[in-house]
Each structure stands twice: as C-alpha cells, then as structure tokens.
C-alpha cells in the first residue's frame, strides 16, 4: 500500500493549534498543494487568505506522512 499524506496548516503564533486541511493524499498531490502561492500568508493574494492572515497572523500549509 502506498504512503498517504495530510496537509496541515500551521501558524507562527503557537497559541493557535495546527489544523488538518486534507487527508489521504499522494506525495505528488501534497507537494502540488504546498507549491501553490495561496498556501502561505507570505504569498497569498486571495481574499480568504488575506483575511486569515489579518486575523490570525503568519501561517503556512505543510504536509506530513499519515
């Protein structure tokens, strides 16, 4: 059986818990997600990401093996 990965949103403010965004992804899917500029407060431009950054501070999406 192939390994699966999950996307986890992490915040630089340690008071905000990590949040699982997606599960059961292939390595290629997880890497593609994390390459998207909208998956980091530093590079996002869409309104939802900008609002999240304003409300919660710096964040990024990463992946880990399930």
N, C-alpha and C positions, 0 to 999 in steps of 0.2 A: 504494500500500500504506500502511495506517495505521501510525503510530508505535506501538511497543510499549515497555513499561516493566518494570523489575525492582524488587523490594523488596530493600533492603539493610539488614541490622541493623548498627548502628554503636555502638561503646562509647566512653565518655568516657575510659577507660583506653587510651591509644594503643598499649599493648603487646598488646592483643587485636585480632586482624585483623577487618576487616569480613567479613560473611557474607551471601551471597545467599540469600534466603528463598524467592522466587518469581520466575519469569520469564514473558515473553510476555503481559503483562497490558495491558489497555487503560488509558488515563489514568483513566477512571472507576473501574475496579477497583483501581488503585494508590491513588487518593485515598481510596476507601472503606476499604481496608485500614489506611491510616495514620490515619484518623479513629477507629478502634477503640481504646478505652482500654487494651486489652491489648497494644498495640504500643509501650508506653513503660514504663520502670521507674518513672516517677513516678506513673502512673495504673493500672498493672496490679494485679489482685487475685487472679487465678487462681494456684493453687499453682506451676505451672511457671514463670510469670513472676516470682513472688516468689523462688523458688529461684535462678533465673538472676541476679536482682539481688543476692541474698546472696552468691553465688559469684563473680560477675564485675563487680559494681558497676553503675553507671548505664549505661543503653543506650536506644536508640530505633530504630524502623524508619522509614526514609525511602524515597523512590523516585527513580529516575533513568531517563532515556531509554536504551534499549538501542542 
